[in-house]
Amino acid sequence: MLKARNLTIAGLVLAALGVATPILWDMWSKPHNLAFVVSGRSLLIQNSEKLDNLRVTIGGREIEKLFSTEIVIENIGWRLIAKDDIIKPLLVTFS
């Protein structure tokens, strides 16, 4: 009876370690994790046949539509991002 009880306790301890180890490893290996979400997009200007004199250009190139895009970049990791953690500025490129 005592052997079965000890075996049960040992099994529960091993199961707890098996569950906790991957969770702790994930937290330790990725303390910072950034989430990038496009939270809104609005059409600002659109060239129209009705407005012959209105042309929108950027860098000398005429564009058909101009959008405003709102993005959210959030640290969803478990540790705050300190100034020393930043190696280079965040760069977001839109085509």
C-alpha positions in Angstrom: 0.0 0.0 0.0 2.8 2.4 0.9 4.6 1.6 -2.4 1.5 2.4 -4.5 1.1 5.7 -2.6 4.7 6.7 -3.2 4.4 5.7 -6.9 1.3 7.9 -7.2 3.0 10.9 -5.6 6.1 10.4 -7.8 3.8 10.2 -10.9 2.0 13.5 -9.9 5.3 15.3 -9.4 6.6 14.1 -12.8 3.3 15.2 -14.4 3.5 18.6 -12.8 7.0 19.0 -14.0 6.0 17.9 -17.5 3.3 20.6 -17.6 5.3 23.4 -15.9 8.6 23.0 -17.8 7.3 24.0 -21.3 5.4 27.0 -19.9 8.4 28.2 -18.0 10.7 27.6 -20.9 8.4 29.6 -23.2 8.4 32.5 -20.7 12.2 32.5 -20.2 13.1 32.1 -23.9 10.8 34.9 -25.1 10.5 37.6 -22.5 9.5 40.2 -25.1 6.9 39.4 -27.8 5.5 42.1 -30.1 2.0 42.0 -31.6 1.3 44.0 -34.7 -2.3 44.8 -35.5 -3.9 47.0 -38.1 -6.6 48.7 -36.0 -8.2 50.9 -38.7 -8.0 52.0 -42.3 -9.7 55.0 -43.9 -9.8 56.3 -47.4 -8.7 60.0 -47.3 -8.5 61.0 -51.0 -9.6 59.4 -54.2 -9.0 60.9 -57.7 -12.3 61.4 -59.4 -13.5 62.0 -63.0 -15.7 64.8 -61.7 -12.7 66.8 -60.3 -10.4 67.2 -63.3 -8.2 69.7 -61.6 -7.5 67.6 -58.5 -4.5 65.3 -58.8 -2.7 63.9 -55.8 1.0 63.2 -56.2 3.6 61.9 -53.8 7.2 62.0 -54.8 6.2 63.2 -58.3 4.1 60.1 -58.8 0.3 60.4 -59.2 -1.7 58.2 -56.9 -5.3 57.1 -57.3 -6.2 56.7 -53.6 -4.6 57.8 -50.3 -5.4 55.8 -47.2 -4.8 56.5 -43.5 -3.8 53.3 -41.7 -3.7 53.0 -37.9 -1.5 50.3 -36.4 -1.0 49.1 -32.8 2.3 47.5 -31.8 2.1 46.0 -28.3 4.5 44.1 -26.1 2.6 40.9 -25.2 5.6 39.4 -23.5 5.9 39.1 -19.7 8.8 41.6 -19.3 8.9 45.3 -20.0 11.1 46.5 -22.9 13.9 48.6 -21.6 15.9 51.2 -23.6 18.9 48.8 -23.4 16.9 46.0 -25.1 16.4 48.0 -28.3 19.1 47.2 -30.8 17.6 49.2 -33.7 14.5 51.2 -34.2 11.3 49.4 -35.3 10.7 49.7 -39.0 7.3 49.2 -40.6 7.1 49.2 -44.4 3.9 49.4 -46.4 3.9 48.6 -50.1 
